[in-house]
Amino acid sequence: MKKKVQGRTAYRARPYERCFAYGAGVLTDEELLAVIFRTGTNGCDAVALAEMVLQSAGEETGLSGLNAMTVQELMQIPGIGRVKAVQVRAVCELARRMSLRSVKEGEIFDSAGKVADHYMETLRHRETEAVFLLMLDTRLRLIREEEISTGTVCSSAVSVRELFIRALRHKAVRIILVHNHPSGDPEPSGADQELTLQAYRAGMLIGITLADHIIIGDHRYYSFLEDRFFERAVI
């Protein structure tokens, strides 16, 4: 029995070698994080340290909780110093950017749910508001996606003029706005409603339709289209 336990321990302590031999897909979340760490700390191997980190994310555990942790919060975990904390944050940011760039030209965004699904994990963890402009053709196929504004914790300055300059530049006929509320509550503010109304009216004059404005909260979203905002708008 002792040999079996030692064998399992040795197997678990070699995620780097298994990743090299079989690919990253065979590793657990803890083992993937252990590969980033490479080493553990006194009396704690890299995998055990990774397990501790994934269990220390407050209300959320696992990768979602890890993504929300700051360098300072990570450094409160025994065995996690500045280097490992920065490594974790760098990996999370890299994953966020890869997720955003995974949107391919030609992808169809024909429902608020599809847009929200794509941006949820990326934007619900952001500590400041960020606004994205999706430029679409007549079939709601993506022509281009751009991050157009990053604001404070409670607001983000968006120029309606700039929205349509970009849309015209890329020959879009429809646009969708997407932004997050760091509070986690996706209900639109008065400023959100005003921006949406201005963009909707300007789009009608120019001939570029604001198809929707979607606000990302914590596991929730709000869609101006689904809420029939445009039908109620006074033109």
N, C-alpha and C positions, 0 to 999 in steps of 0.2 A: 504493500500500500504506500509506503514511504517513497519508493521509487516512482510510482505512478504520479504522486503529487509533485515530486521534484520535476518529473518530465513535463507535466502540465505547466509548472511554473517557468521552466526553461522555454517552453513553446510560446507562452504568453509574453516572455521577455524579449522576443525576437521579432517584433512587428516590422522593423526596418528591413531585415533580411527577407521576411515573407512578402513584403511589399515589392521588393526587388525581384523576387523569384516568381510571384504569382499575380502581381498587379495590386493596385490600391483597393480595388473592388472587394477583395476578400477580407479586408480589415473592418473591425467595428469602429464606431465613432471614437471610442477611447484609444484604440490602437492607432488610428490616424493622427490624433492629437499627440500621442506618444512619439510618433515618428518626427513630428515637428520639434518636440522637446529634446529628443535624442537621449537625454540623461534625466534621471530622477533626482532625488535628494537623499539625505541620510536616512537609511532604513525604509526607503520608499522608491520602488523602481518607476520608470517613466510611465508605464501603463497605470499603476496605482495613483500616481500623481495626476494623470489625465482624468481618471475616474473622479478624483476629489474635486478637480476643477469643474467638471460637468455637473457635479452635484451641489455646487456652491453658488448657483446663479439665482438665489432668492426664490420668488414664486415660480419662475419658469426654470425647468431643468433641461439638461441636454443642450443641443446645438442652438436652439432658439434663445435660451437663457444666456448662453455664452456670447452670442452676438450682441446682446444688450449690455454687456459688462464693460466698464471703462478700465483703463490701465491701472488706475488707483484701486479699484475694486478687486482686480485680479491680484494685485500685489498684497492684498490682505490675506490671501490663501497661503498657508504654510508651504514653503518650497517654491513659491512663485516670486521670483525677483523681477527686476526691471526688464532684463533681457527676454525672459519667457513671456512676460506680460505684453511686451511690444510685439513679440512673435505672434501671439494669439490675435492681437488687434490687427496686425498686418494681414494675417490669413483671412480674418473676417471681412476686412475691407476689400481684399482681392476677390473673395467670393461674391461680395455685393456688386462689384464692377463687372464681374463675369456674368452674373445674373442679368444685369441691365443690358449688356451687349449681346445676350443670347437671343434678343428679339431680332428676327431676321426680316429683311426687306421682303415684302410680299405676304407676310403673315396677316391674317384677317382678324380684325378686332371688331366683331359685329355684335358684341354684348358687353354691358358693364361688368358682368361677372368674369368674363374672360380677361378684361383689362385688370380688374382688381386681383385676380388670381396671380397674374404675372408680377404685379408690383407689391403685393402684400408683404412678403417676407423681407423685401428690400427696404421698403419705406416705413413700415410700422416701427422700426427700431431707430429711425433717425431722430436726433435730438433737436434738430431745427427743421423748419419747413423747406421743402424742395419742390419745385414745379417742373413738370415734364410736358412737352408738347409733342403729341403724336400727329404726324401729317399723313393723310390718307388719300386714296383715290376714290372714284365713284363707288367701288365695290367694298370700301372700307379696308382695303389692303394697305399695309404700312409702306409708305414711301421713305420716311425718315423719322427718327426719334431724337429729340434734343432736350437736355436739361437747360432750362432757360432762366432759372432763378433759384438762389439759395438764400433764405432769410434768417430772421431771428427765431427764437423759440415759439413766437406767437404770430408772426406775420412774414409775408414775403412780397416784395414789390414786383409786380408784373406789369409791363407796358403792353396794352392792347395793340398799339401800333406795331411794336416789335413782333408780336405773335403773327400778324398778317404779313409783315415784311418777310419773315422766314417762310411762311406758308406759300406766298407768291413765288419766292425764290426757288422753291422745290416743286412748284406746279401742283400743289395740293388742292383738292376741291372740298375736303372735309378735314376738320381737326378735332382732336380730343385733348382736353387738359386733364392732367393727373397731378394731385399734390397730397401731401400727408399732413395730419394733425398730430404733433408730438404728444399731445395730451391723451391720445388714444380714442378720443370721441370724434367721430367723423361728421357730426352734424355741422352744416355750413354756418359760418359766421355772416354777419351783415356785409363785411368786406368781400367774402366769397360770393355772395349773391350779387353784389354790385359788379364785381369783375365779370361774372358769368353773363349778366344782363348786357353789359357793355360789349363784351366779345360777341354775344349772340346778335345784337343789333348791328354791330360793325360788319360782321360776317354776311348778314343779309344784304347790306349795301354793296359789299365788295363781290359777293358771289361765292364765298367760301363758308360752308356751313359749320357752325360749332355743333358737332354731333353729340357731345356729352362733356361734362366736367365731373370727374370722379375724385372723391376725397377718401384717402386711406386712413383708417384708424387702427386700433388694435384688434385684429381678427374681424373687423367690421369695415364696411365701406358705405359711402353715400353716393348715389348717382342722381344728378340733376335731371337726367332724361327719365329715369325710372320713377322719380317723384313728380313727373309731369310739370316741371318748372317752366319749360319753354311754352307749354300750352297756356300757362297762367300769365306769362310775361306780357306786359303792355308794350306794344310796338308803337 
